[in-house]
Amino acid sequence: MRPMTKLEADFNTALHGHALDVEARLAMLADGYLEPSPAARLVEAMRYGLLGGGKRLRPFLVIESARLFGVPAEIALNTAAALECVHCYSLIHDDLPAMDDDDLRRGRPTVHKAFDEATAILAGDGLLTFAFEILAMPGTHVDTSIRTELVLELARASGASGMAGGQMLDLQAETRKLPVASTLQLQAMKTGALIRFGCIAGAILGKASPDSCTALDRYGRTLGAAFQISDDLLDAEGDSAVVGKATAKDAASGKATLVGQMGIAGARQELQRLVTSATDALRDFGDRAAPLAEAARFMAVRRS
């Protein structure tokens, strides 16, 4: 195993630090706005799915993209937390028997295993709606137009033209062979849309120029594609004990992946091309974008 570079070490330190901050904000929001509910079992399941660890990469992207425009992490944390609520909802539903039928997530039983299927469905529904409650809070940003834009963009990233639509295409792909272009579209919707939101949310919070918004949009789209290929490579080659979930499932279920269509070597070559493209998109931000550039490079070496 090659030694970690200084940039990689700095990235891991920043990722871990932001994850701790996001975890604390999620816990605070859950304590303040979920606990008053009389549906104690639902809240318990929501907390289980939300506070179970993870890299918190998507919130990291919100915080670091906002920092490019002088927005302190404290101001970006609610938006980061809202995005993580949507991501965790998607994981809960993705693990259900009707979807990917997984028993393990982040090294723990999935929500439907720890509770039951009906509770897991409601927990996902609850986290999705909680995300938009958070974005609408005055504490998320003093400018109502900024909060409105964040709500609009996250809704688009989560719905039929984004993640939910991509999941539908993914399910349909199990019964028919897709061309590479259709696989790319599927993955851009299912995985890439939320990652892209994480990047453009910082630009929204920072009231960035059109050119800066375009650069972060390009970075986010490319990073999303790279993340999906790295995820598919982990499924094909990874150790489930390290990855934290079952592996070798994509090929068995007939899922449409670039690994399946290009082979391991071809997918790795495409991954490297995407990493280069993502870092190129950040060129005008200079050294300020070093954490985001390293997030792209991380996709080529991640093991979980």
N, C-alpha and C positions, 0 to 999 in steps of 0.2 A: 504494500500500500504506500503510495507516494506521500511525502510529508506535506502538511498543510502550509500554504503560502500565508504571508502576513495579511493580504487582502481577504483571503478566506477566513482566517482567524478573526479578523475584525468584523467580517460579515456575520459569522456565527455568534460573536459576542453581542453585536447589535440586534440580531434576530432574537436571541434569548432575552435580552433586556426589554425589547418591545413586547415580547410574549408575556413577560411578567407584568408589565404595565397594562396590557390588554386584559389579561386574566383578572387583575385587580378591578379594572373598570367594569368588566362583565359581571363580576361578583357583586360589585356595588349596585349596578343597575338592577340585577336580579333581586337583591335584597330589598331595594326601594320600590320596585314596580311589579315584581312577580309575587312576592311573599304575601301581600294582602289578599290574594285570591283564595277563596274557600276550597278550590280544587287542588288539595295538597298533593295528591298523587301525580297530577299533571305537572305541577311546578317541580316536583322532585325529578321527574323524567326529563323535563326541559333542562334543569340544572345539570343532570347527569350527562346529557348529550352536549351541553355547552361548555362545561367546566372540566372536561376530561383530558385536558392537555392538548398537545399538538404543536406544530411549529408556529402557527399563527402567521403564515406567510402573507396572506391577503391583507390583514391589518398592518403588517410591516410595510407593505406597498403604499397604503394610504398615508401612513406617518412619514415615510421617507419622501414620497412625491410631494406632500404638503410642505416639507422642510425646504424643498428647492425654492419655495416662494416666501420663506420667512415665517411660515405658520408653525407655532410651537406644537410639540407633541400633545400637550394638554388639550389644545383646541381640536386636534385631529382625532382624539381617542374615541369620542362618541361615534363618529362616522366609521372608524375602524371596528368598533364593537358591533355596530349594526351590520356591517358586511360579514363579520364572523358569525352572527346569528343566522344569516341566510345560508352561509356555507355549512354550518352545523345542521341546520334543518335539512339541507340537501343530503348530507351524509346519513342522517337518520332514515330518511325515505329511501335512499339508494340501497341501504342495507336490508330493506324489507324482503320477505320471501317473494313478493310479486315483482321485485326489481332484481337486485344482484344476489339476494339471499345469502348474506354474510353473517357469520356468528361472532366475528372479532373485529374490533375497530380500536386503533390506538392502544393495542395490547389488552383491551378489556372486552367483556361481552357487549355486543351491540345493544342499542336501547330496547329493541323488541325482544331480545333474549333476557335482558335484565328486568324488564317489566312485562309487556305483552304487546302484540301487534297493534291493537286498537289504541293503546296508550302511546305507542311510538308514533303512530300517524298523527294523533292530536298534539304530541310534543313538537313534531315538525311544524305543524300548522301554527302552533303557538309561537315558535321561534321566528317564523317568517313574518308574522304580524307584529311581533315585538320589535323586529328590525326597523319597521317603518314608524312605530311609536317613538323609538329612540331618535331617528332622523328628524322627526317633527318637533322634538323637544326644543324649547328656547336655548337650553344649555349646549346644544349641538353647534349652533352658530347664531350670532346676534342678528344677522341679516336673513329675513324670511325668504328672500329670493334665492339665496344660497341653499337654504334648507329645502326649498321646493325643487330646485334643480337636482339636488342629491337624491331626493325621493324619486323623481322622474327617471333619472339614470339607473338607479338600483332596480326600480320596477322593470325597466326594459331589459336589464341584464339578467333578471330572475325569471322572466315569464316565457311566453310562447315563442318569442323571437330570440330568447337567450337560453338560460340553463334548462328550464322545463321543456322547451321545445327540443333542445339537444338530447335530453334524456329520452324523449319519445322516439327520435330518430335512432338513437342507440338501441332501443328495444326492438325496433323494426328491423334493424340491420342484422339481428341474430338469425333472421329467417331468409335473408337474401344478400347476395354479394354486392358490395358497393364499389364504385370506382374511387380512386384516390381523392379526386376533387370533392366527392360527396362525404368521404371520411373526414377531410379537412374542415368542411362546413359543419358537420356534426360536432367535431371536437371544439371548433371555435365557439359554438353555441353552448355546449354542455360544460366545458371547462374554461374556455378562454373568456367568456363574457364577464364572469365575476372577477377574474384577474385583471382584465382591462378596466373594470370599474374601480378597482383598488388604485390604479394608476391615475385615471382621470379625476377621481374624487379629490386627490391632492391639488390638482390644477383648479378644480371648482372652488375648493376652500381658499386657495391662494389668489383667486381672481386673475388667473394667468392670461397671458397674451394668446391670441389665436395660434401663433407659431409654436409656442410652448405646449399648448393643448394638443396640437397635431403631433408633435414629437412624442409626448407621453402616450397618446393614443396608439401610435405606431409601436412604441416600446411595449405597451400592455398587450396588444394583439400578438406580437411576436413572442413575448414571454409566455403567454397562455399556450401557444402552440408548442413551445419548447417544454413546458411543464407536462403537457399531456404525453409527449413522446417519452419523457423521462419516467413518467408514471407507468407507461406501457412496458418500458424496459425493465422496471422494477418487478412488474407482474411476471415477465418472462424469465428473469434471471435472479430476482431477489430472494432473500431468505425471509420467510414469513415471521420468524422470531425478531428480526431486525426491522422489517417493514412495519410490523404491528397489525397486519391483516393477512388474510389468505392470499397466496400467490398462485400463479399458473392457472388462473381462472378464465382469462380472456380467450385463449385458444380453445379451451374446452367448451365454452358457451358460444363460440362462433362470433365473438364481438369484432366489429370493424376497427382495426388498429393499423397504424403505419408499420408497426413491427411485423404484423402478419402479412402486410402487402409488400413491404420492402426487404424484410429480413432484418436480423439484428444489425449487421454491418451497415446496411442502407439507412436504417433508422438512426443509428449513431452519427452517420455522416450528415443527415438532415438536421439532427439535433445541434450539431456543431455549427452548421450554417445559420440556424435560427439564433443561437447564442451570439454569434458575431453580429447579426443584423440588429438584435436587441440592444447590444452595447453601442453600436453605431448610431442608433436613434437618440442616444443620450449625449452625443458629442458636444453639442452647444452648451450643455450645463456644466461642463468641465468637472473639476474634482468634487464639486458638490454632489454629483450623482454617483460617486464611487460605491455607496452601499447598494444602489439599484443595479449598477453594472455587475457587482459581485453576485447579486441575486440571480442574474441571468447566467453567470458562469457556474453557479451552484447547481443549476439544472443538469449540467453534464457530469456531475460527480456525486449527486445525492444518493443516499443509500436507504432512505426511508421517506 
